[in-house]
Amino acid sequence: MARWEEIEREAPEFAARVRALFEAGTNKTIATLRRDGSPRISASEAEFIGGEITFGMMPDSLKLKDVRRDPRLAMHSPTLEPPPGDPSAGPGDAKLSGRAIETPPPPNTPHVGAGFFKIDLEEVVLTYVGTPADHLVIESWHQGKGHRRRTRA
């Protein structure tokens, strides 16, 4: 598993684009695993702090119960539409997956019983329409494999 700062060191341009997409809006989509193993998606806020991706969950929320039972998760950046008629001018979308690691609450937090986490990363993916707009570009970083770029027509 990896910290965000490791990806920034290994693939700085890729990391900067992914981070910009995650920071482009407040609400991200998080996928957790229910008790029966089926997926649950929910809105979540996340921040890049001290070389980590961090997030919190309200007390007694179902997603909090999910990650305390099974820490595997995926998170998707806010979706930003490309300009009309120019799909290659869009920023694309970013997603990541890994494991939630519970951390102590921030000092003086008023949220008693809330859960605070950082993400140990396994995979980070950036997908966007290439130029010309006749192919898809998939950039990814995987634990132990590093950064990779491929295209799909």
LINUR-V171985 format. One line per field, one symbol per residue. phi: phi as a letter, one per 30 degrees, with the letter a starting at -180 (. if undefined). psi: psi as a letter, one per 40 degrees, with the letter a starting at -180 (. if undefined). burial: + if it has 9 or more other ideal C-beta (glycine too) atoms within 8 Angstrom, else -. A space follows every 50 residues. Layout:
phi->???
psi->???
burial->???
//
This chain:
phi->.bdeddddddbddedddddeddddadcccccbcdedjddbcbdacbbcbh ibcbabbdeidddddedddbddabbcdedcddeeibdddddibbbbblbd cdbdddeiddcdidcbbbcddcabbbbaddcddcaccbcbbbeicidbbb bbd
psi->iiidddddddgdddddddddddeeidhihhhihideeiihiiiiiiihhf eihiiiiiieiddddddddhehiihhiihhiiihegdeeieaiiiiiahh hhiiiiifhegheihhiihhhdihhhhihihifeiihhiihihedaiihi ih.
burial->-+++-+++-++--+++++++++-+---+++++++-----+-+-+++-+-- -++++++-+-+-+++++-----+-++++-+-+---+-+-+++++++++++ +-------+-+--+++++++++++++++++--+-++++++++----++-- +--
//
